[in-house]
Amino acid sequence: MQGLPSRPADFDLAPFERLDFSSADVHSVVVVGSGPAGLTAALYTGRANLSPVVIQGPEPGGQLITTTDVENYPGFPEGIMGPDMMRKFEEQASRFGADLRYGMVTAVDFSVYPFRLIVDEERPLLAESVIISTGASAKYIGLPNEQRLLGRGVSACATCDGAFFRGVELAIVGGGDTAMEEALFLTRFATKVYVIHRRDELRASKIMAERAMANEKIEFVWNSQVVDVLGETDVEGIALENVRTGEVTQLDVKGLFVAIGHKPNTDVFKGWLPMNDAGYIETVKGSTYTNIPGVFACGDAQDHVYRQAVTAAGTGCMAAIDSERWLAEHEAERAAVAPLAK
Ligand SMILES: Cc1cc2nc3c(=O)[nH]c(=O)nc-3n(C[C@H](O)[C@H](O)[C@H](O)COP(=O)(O)OP(=O)(O)OC[C@H]3O[C@@H](n4cnc5c(N)ncnc54)[C@H](O)[C@@H]3O)c2cc1C
């Protein structure tokens, strides 16, 4: 197959040598990840008779299984619970022949064709095309009560959850552009938004910082960190520590938004695919093509801008169509390549 990359310099071949790829099945499409992007790619490639295999990863269903109401996915006028929506995605993909498998892709070798993948360090898999949809995980502060109250007042997505907090006071943690953007967005619903920041100056760009500072609903709480989230069933307040004086105070907010960044789940592809500094996979503009022919990327793993279920599903559809067309265009070439399995 033309255009395959050479192995990255620090590539560890040992996991591949330990396994017997000669008896591994060759799949036309392997989808890595089972959030809205991966399951949409599976639905489309399934309906195209490509019998996709989906490696679901550590969070089958993706990020939305950690949330409650989803009110902004088209087609559900009453809203739907995140886990219920993702079950519907799974059912729809399975109906068209997607093979949903537990496990996590722990290594890939894109220098041979069919591509080699290892699941859970022990299961070999061969793929004629790979669709990467491993998402990006929001970073959290790391407090036990923050996790307990996730979806009950704690959120990492103002666009997703801001509208649930009308007429109340909120807090947001962070000092970058995203935090400012989200704080400004939250002022549409909240009576007041406290921006909690560890330092006495922002990392955000001047223009975003000025916009946030000019908004009368936003109040900055400098040199402070959240040390606890309060409330039995829903957020009723947060405990703040002044990092200079050690003084602990309480803010009676009804919601805490965490805007301290995201980490794309792309480590396993490092060295193979171009990524930006934060680890988001770079795709060819207007498509889901990566630099490796036959490897496509979609959803939050390649999108640091929108990060919504509907955009993830949209690019999942694009990846499926891109891979389907690529497989068809290269049919003769693919047949000429003796699969490793033989
Ligand atoms: C609390 C919360 C609430 C949200 N609410 C909304 C909302 O109301 N509306 C909205 O539109 N968006 C919402 N979002 C954002 C939305 O969830 C994401 O934009 C969307 O899930 C991204 O889809 P994805 O398929 O790209 O990735 P994800 O949903 O993150 O799925 C990634 C998948 O990759 C798998 N994976 C990761 N690594 C590997 C690996 N090595 N091998 C195999 N699989 C792997 C995971 O198991 C997972 O299945 C919310 C997000 C959060 C965190």
The ligand as an SDF file (V2000), in Angstrom:
LIG
                    3D

 53 58  0  0  0  0  0  0  0  0999 V2000
  -20.4900   16.2600   31.7510 C   0  0  0  0  0  0  0  0  0  0  0  0
  -20.6290   16.4740   30.2720 C   0  0  0  0  0  0  0  0  0  0  0  0
  -21.8410   16.8950   29.7470 C   0  0  0  0  0  0  0  0  0  0  0  0
  -21.9730   17.0920   28.4050 C   0  0  0  0  0  0  0  0  0  0  0  0
  -23.1780   17.4750   27.9110 N   0  0  0  0  0  0  0  0  0  0  0  0
  -23.3420   17.6600   26.5920 C   0  0  0  0  0  0  0  0  0  0  0  0
  -24.6060   18.0500   26.0660 C   0  0  0  0  0  0  0  0  0  0  0  0
  -25.5780   18.2710   26.7920 O   0  0  0  0  0  0  0  0  0  0  0  0
  -24.7020   18.1980   24.7220 N   0  0  0  0  0  0  0  0  0  0  0  0
  -23.6380   17.9960   23.8790 C   0  0  0  0  0  0  0  0  0  0  0  0
  -23.7970   18.1300   22.6720 O   0  0  0  0  0  0  0  0  0  0  0  0
  -22.4320   17.6340   24.3530 N   0  0  0  0  0  0  0  0  0  0  0  0
  -22.2680   17.4670   25.6840 C   0  0  0  0  0  0  0  0  0  0  0  0
  -21.0360   17.1220   26.1760 N   0  0  0  0  0  0  0  0  0  0  0  0
  -19.9090   16.9670   25.2310 C   0  0  0  0  0  0  0  0  0  0  0  0
  -20.0270   15.6140   24.5250 C   0  0  0  0  0  0  0  0  0  0  0  0
  -20.1490   14.6090   25.4920 O   0  0  0  0  0  0  0  0  0  0  0  0
  -18.8120   15.3730   23.6560 C   0  0  0  0  0  0  0  0  0  0  0  0
  -18.6270   16.4310   22.7610 O   0  0  0  0  0  0  0  0  0  0  0  0
  -18.9590   14.0710   22.8540 C   0  0  0  0  0  0  0  0  0  0  0  0
  -19.2220   12.9960   23.7200 O   0  0  0  0  0  0  0  0  0  0  0  0
  -17.7130   13.7690   22.0400 C   0  0  0  0  0  0  0  0  0  0  0  0
  -17.9120   12.5820   21.3850 O   0  0  0  0  0  0  0  0  0  0  0  0
  -16.7050   11.6670   20.8910 P   0  0  0  0  0  0  0  0  0  0  0  0
  -17.3470   10.4690   20.3060 O   0  0  0  0  0  0  0  0  0  0  0  0
  -15.7710   12.4420   20.0830 O   0  0  0  0  0  0  0  0  0  0  0  0
  -15.8920   11.2890   22.2070 O   0  0  0  0  0  0  0  0  0  0  0  0
  -16.3260   10.6660   23.6020 P   0  0  0  0  0  0  0  0  0  0  0  0
  -17.7710   10.7800   23.8780 O   0  0  0  0  0  0  0  0  0  0  0  0
  -15.3780   11.2520   24.5720 O   0  0  0  0  0  0  0  0  0  0  0  0
  -15.9830    9.1220   23.4250 O   0  0  0  0  0  0  0  0  0  0  0  0
  -14.6710    8.6830   23.3580 C   0  0  0  0  0  0  0  0  0  0  0  0
  -14.6720    7.1660   23.2890 C   0  0  0  0  0  0  0  0  0  0  0  0
  -13.3410    6.7160   23.0560 O   0  0  0  0  0  0  0  0  0  0  0  0
  -13.0840    5.6050   23.8630 C   0  0  0  0  0  0  0  0  0  0  0  0
  -11.6410    5.4750   23.9920 N   0  0  0  0  0  0  0  0  0  0  0  0
  -10.7530    6.3330   24.5370 C   0  0  0  0  0  0  0  0  0  0  0  0
   -9.4870    5.8300   24.4320 N   0  0  0  0  0  0  0  0  0  0  0  0
   -9.5940    4.6380   23.7870 C   0  0  0  0  0  0  0  0  0  0  0  0
   -8.6740    3.6500   23.3820 C   0  0  0  0  0  0  0  0  0  0  0  0
   -7.3680    3.7530   23.5830 N   0  0  0  0  0  0  0  0  0  0  0  0
   -9.1460    2.5260   22.7880 N   0  0  0  0  0  0  0  0  0  0  0  0
  -10.4820    2.3910   22.5400 C   0  0  0  0  0  0  0  0  0  0  0  0
  -11.4000    3.3120   22.8890 N   0  0  0  0  0  0  0  0  0  0  0  0
  -10.9530    4.4110   23.5080 C   0  0  0  0  0  0  0  0  0  0  0  0
  -13.8710    5.8720   25.1390 C   0  0  0  0  0  0  0  0  0  0  0  0
  -14.1280    4.6640   25.8370 O   0  0  0  0  0  0  0  0  0  0  0  0
  -15.1370    6.4740   24.5550 C   0  0  0  0  0  0  0  0  0  0  0  0
  -16.0380    5.4560   24.2130 O   0  0  0  0  0  0  0  0  0  0  0  0
  -20.8680   16.8920   27.5270 C   0  0  0  0  0  0  0  0  0  0  0  0
  -19.6460   16.4690   28.0520 C   0  0  0  0  0  0  0  0  0  0  0  0
  -19.5250   16.2590   29.3970 C   0  0  0  0  0  0  0  0  0  0  0  0
  -18.2000   15.7910   29.9620 C   0  0  0  0  0  0  0  0  0  0  0  0
  1  2  1  0
  2  3  1  0
  2 52  2  0
  3  4  2  0
  4  5  1  0
  4 50  1  0
  5  6  2  0
  6  7  1  0
  6 13  1  0
  7  8  2  0
  7  9  1  0
  9 10  1  0
 10 11  2  0
 10 12  1  0
 12 13  2  0
 13 14  1  0
 14 15  1  0
 14 50  1  0
 15 16  1  0
 16 17  1  0
 16 18  1  0
 18 19  1  0
 18 20  1  0
 20 21  1  0
 20 22  1  0
 22 23  1  0
 23 24  1  0
 24 25  2  0
 24 26  1  0
 24 27  1  0
 27 28  1  0
 28 29  2  0
 28 30  1  0
 28 31  1  0
 31 32  1  0
 32 33  1  0
 33 34  1  0
 33 48  1  0
 34 35  1  0
 35 36  1  0
 35 46  1  0
 36 37  1  0
 36 45  1  0
 37 38  2  0
 38 39  1  0
 39 40  1  0
 39 45  2  0
 40 41  1  0
 40 42  2  0
 42 43  1  0
 43 44  2  0
 44 45  1  0
 46 47  1  0
 46 48  1  0
 48 49  1  0
 50 51  2  0
 51 52  1  0
 52 53  1  0
M  END
$$$$
